[in-house]
Amino acid sequence: MKLKQFLILLFFLLLLKFSYAEQSSGLLTIDNCNDVYKLSNKWFFINEDNLTFKEKDIDLKNWPMFPANNSWAHAPGFEAYKGTSWCRMTIEIQCPSSDFSMFVPLHYRGAQFYINGELVHETRHFTSDGSNPVNIGKPDVIDLAGKLNTGANTIAIRTGWLDHNGGFMETMKIGPHDKIQREWAWYILWNGALFSILTFWGLYFLLLFFKRRNEQLHLFYSGLSLSLGF
């Protein structure tokens, strides 16, 4: 019975970890500055690197649409690309506020964030030739105070490929600074707790396997738990 409950728990944790909302336009409209908005719309995406892609007004007719909270490295047509890519979205602000911040979840490689052509944040440092460390991008809060104008704004993100993945592991969010700070804190706590639980179960089943080597199912459950935890 305990084993069945464990498998059910793993199933729901997997659903929570990899689910995302998907919409169909490269536009987000903010009409209430007290709310937190998910950047789950499809973004304009291109699998090449050119610093002019940061500019506010460029031709996007050859840019396909793709959700940033999904790995583009597994999407048809992009599997072979192992370089730096860009994604862009228009954010329409319809309410007066200067207190915006943006929550950035874990991403497969460090990223640069541009608002209306201006670099506002790096989760990993990019050199002048466009290269950045071969490290995963850390979760962060970007202070956008005074960076967004009432009306149309362009957000452009430059990020790369690492270990057969590219993009963001979950959905980015934008909203009032205090609420975004809480989103970040809950994200850290949730992922820390999830990592601890799955690591514990992985080591527990590994210990059972060492004691009962004829029951190889324990080794499978150990590997499954550890792979989900990491």
C-alpha positions as CSV (number, residue, x, y, z in Angstrom):
1,M,0.0,0.0,0.0
2,K,2.8,2.4,0.9
3,L,4.5,1.7,-2.5
4,K,1.2,2.5,-4.3
5,Q,0.9,5.8,-2.4
6,F,4.5,6.7,-3.3
7,L,3.9,6.1,-7.0
8,I,0.7,8.3,-6.9
9,L,2.7,11.0,-5.1
10,L,5.4,10.9,-7.7
11,F,2.8,11.1,-10.5
12,F,1.2,14.3,-9.2
13,L,4.6,15.9,-8.4
14,L,5.6,15.2,-12.0
15,L,2.4,16.8,-13.3
16,L,3.0,19.9,-11.1
17,K,6.7,20.2,-12.2
18,F,6.2,20.0,-15.9
19,S,2.7,21.5,-16.6
20,Y,2.3,24.9,-18.2
21,A,-0.4,27.2,-19.5
22,E,-0.2,28.0,-23.2
23,Q,-1.8,30.8,-25.2
24,S,-1.4,31.9,-28.8
25,S,0.0,35.4,-29.0
26,G,3.2,37.3,-28.3
27,L,1.3,39.9,-26.3
28,L,0.5,40.3,-22.6
29,T,-2.0,43.0,-21.5
30,I,-1.7,44.3,-17.9
31,D,-4.8,46.1,-16.9
32,N,-4.6,45.7,-13.2
33,C,-1.2,46.7,-11.7
34,N,-2.0,44.9,-8.4
35,D,-2.2,41.5,-10.0
36,V,0.5,39.0,-10.8
37,Y,0.5,37.9,-14.5
38,K,2.0,34.7,-16.0
39,L,4.2,35.1,-19.1
40,S,2.8,31.9,-20.4
41,N,1.8,33.2,-23.8
42,K,3.7,32.0,-26.8
43,W,6.7,34.2,-27.5
44,F,8.3,35.2,-30.8
45,F,11.3,32.9,-31.0
46,I,14.4,32.6,-33.2
47,N,17.3,30.2,-33.0
48,E,20.2,32.5,-33.8
49,D,22.1,35.2,-32.0
50,N,22.2,38.9,-33.1
51,L,22.4,41.7,-30.6
52,T,20.0,43.8,-32.7
53,F,17.3,41.5,-31.6
54,K,17.1,43.5,-28.4
55,E,15.7,46.6,-30.1
56,K,12.1,47.5,-29.6
57,D,11.0,47.7,-33.2
58,I,12.3,44.9,-35.5
59,D,10.7,42.8,-38.2
60,L,9.3,39.6,-36.6
61,K,7.6,38.1,-39.6
62,N,10.1,35.2,-39.8
63,W,10.0,34.5,-36.1
64,P,7.9,31.4,-35.1
65,M,5.9,31.4,-32.0
66,F,7.0,29.2,-29.0
67,P,6.3,29.1,-25.3
68,A,9.3,30.2,-23.3
69,N,8.4,27.8,-20.5
70,N,9.1,24.8,-22.6
71,S,12.4,23.5,-23.9
72,W,12.9,24.6,-27.5
73,A,15.7,22.0,-28.0
74,H,13.0,19.3,-28.4
75,A,10.7,21.3,-30.7
76,P,10.5,20.2,-34.4
77,G,13.1,22.1,-36.5
78,F,15.2,23.3,-33.5
79,E,16.6,19.9,-32.3
80,A,20.0,20.3,-33.9
81,Y,20.6,23.9,-32.8
82,K,23.0,24.2,-29.9
83,G,23.7,27.9,-29.7
84,T,22.1,31.1,-28.3
85,S,18.5,32.0,-29.1
86,W,16.2,34.9,-28.5
87,C,12.5,35.2,-27.5
88,R,10.4,38.4,-27.5
89,M,7.1,39.6,-26.2
90,T,5.1,42.8,-26.1
91,I,3.7,43.9,-22.7
92,E,0.9,46.4,-22.9
93,I,0.6,48.4,-19.7
94,Q,-2.9,49.9,-19.2
95,C,-2.5,51.1,-15.6
96,P,-0.1,53.6,-14.0
97,S,2.6,51.9,-11.9
98,S,6.3,52.0,-11.3
99,D,6.5,49.1,-8.9
100,F,6.8,46.1,-11.4
101,S,9.2,43.2,-10.9
102,M,9.7,40.0,-12.8
103,F,10.1,36.5,-11.4
104,V,12.5,34.3,-13.4
105,P,12.5,30.5,-12.6
106,L,15.3,28.1,-13.2
107,H,16.4,28.1,-16.8
108,Y,18.7,25.8,-18.7
109,R,21.4,28.4,-19.3
110,G,22.1,32.0,-18.1
111,A,20.1,34.7,-19.7
112,Q,20.1,38.4,-20.5
113,F,16.9,40.5,-20.2
114,Y,16.2,43.6,-22.2
115,I,13.3,46.0,-21.8
116,N,12.7,48.3,-24.8
117,G,16.2,47.7,-26.0
118,E,17.9,48.3,-22.6
119,L,19.8,45.6,-20.7
120,V,18.2,45.4,-17.3
121,H,19.5,42.1,-15.9
122,E,21.8,39.1,-16.4
123,T,21.4,35.8,-14.6
124,R,24.9,34.8,-15.9
125,H,27.4,37.3,-17.3
126,F,27.7,37.4,-21.1
127,T,31.0,38.5,-22.7
128,S,31.3,40.9,-25.6
129,D,31.3,38.1,-28.1
130,G,28.0,36.7,-26.8
131,S,29.3,33.7,-24.8
132,N,28.3,33.0,-21.3
133,P,29.3,30.3,-18.6
134,V,28.1,26.8,-19.2
135,N,25.9,26.9,-16.1
136,I,22.3,26.6,-15.4
137,G,20.5,29.9,-15.0
138,K,19.5,30.6,-11.3
139,P,16.0,31.7,-10.3
140,D,15.8,35.4,-9.7
141,V,13.7,38.6,-9.2
142,I,14.3,41.4,-11.7
143,D,13.4,44.9,-10.4
144,L,11.7,46.7,-13.2
145,A,10.9,49.9,-11.3
146,G,10.9,52.8,-13.9
147,K,11.7,50.4,-16.8
148,L,8.2,49.8,-18.1
149,N,6.1,52.6,-19.7
150,T,2.4,53.0,-19.9
151,G,1.5,51.5,-23.3
152,A,3.5,49.0,-25.4
153,N,6.8,47.6,-24.1
154,T,9.1,45.0,-25.5
155,I,10.8,42.4,-23.5
156,A,13.6,40.5,-25.2
157,I,15.5,37.5,-23.7
158,R,18.8,36.1,-24.8
159,T,19.6,32.6,-23.6
160,G,21.4,29.5,-24.6
161,W,21.5,25.7,-24.8
162,L,22.8,23.3,-22.2
163,D,22.6,19.5,-21.9
164,H,20.0,19.1,-24.8
165,N,17.7,21.7,-23.3
166,G,17.0,25.4,-23.9
167,G,14.6,27.8,-22.4
168,F,12.9,28.1,-19.0
169,M,11.8,25.3,-16.8
170,E,8.6,27.0,-15.6
171,T,6.6,30.1,-16.2
172,M,7.9,33.6,-15.7
173,K,5.7,36.1,-13.9
174,I,5.4,39.9,-13.7
175,G,3.6,42.0,-11.1
176,P,4.0,44.2,-8.0
177,H,7.4,43.8,-6.4
178,D,6.2,42.5,-3.0
179,K,4.0,39.8,-4.6
180,I,6.8,38.8,-7.0
181,Q,9.2,38.5,-4.1
182,R,6.7,36.1,-2.4
183,E,6.4,34.1,-5.6
184,W,10.2,33.7,-5.6
185,A,10.3,32.7,-2.0
186,W,7.6,30.1,-2.4
187,Y,9.4,28.8,-5.5
188,I,12.6,28.3,-3.6
189,L,10.8,26.7,-0.7
190,W,8.7,24.4,-2.9
191,N,11.7,23.2,-5.0
192,G,13.9,22.8,-2.0
193,A,11.2,20.7,-0.3
194,L,10.6,18.7,-3.5
195,F,14.4,18.1,-3.9
196,S,14.7,17.0,-0.2
197,I,11.7,14.5,-0.4
198,L,12.7,12.9,-3.7
199,T,16.4,12.7,-2.6
200,F,15.3,11.0,0.7
201,W,13.1,8.5,-1.1
202,G,15.9,7.8,-3.6
203,L,18.4,7.1,-0.9
204,Y,15.9,5.1,1.1
205,F,15.1,2.8,-1.8
206,L,18.8,2.5,-2.6
207,L,19.5,1.3,0.9
208,L,16.7,-1.2,0.6
209,F,18.3,-2.5,-2.6
210,F,21.6,-3.0,-0.9
211,K,19.9,-5.0,1.8
212,R,17.7,-7.0,-0.7
213,R,19.7,-7.2,-3.9
214,N,17.3,-9.7,-5.4
215,E,14.5,-7.1,-5.4
216,Q,15.7,-4.9,-8.3
217,L,12.5,-2.9,-8.2
218,H,13.9,-0.9,-5.3
219,L,16.8,0.2,-7.5
220,F,14.4,1.4,-10.2
221,Y,12.4,3.4,-7.6
222,S,15.7,4.9,-6.3
223,G,16.8,5.9,-9.8
224,L,13.4,7.4,-10.6
225,S,13.2,9.4,-7.4
226,L,16.8,10.8,-7.7
227,S,16.3,11.7,-11.4
228,L,13.1,13.6,-10.6
229,G,14.8,15.3,-7.7
230,F,17.8,16.5,-9.7
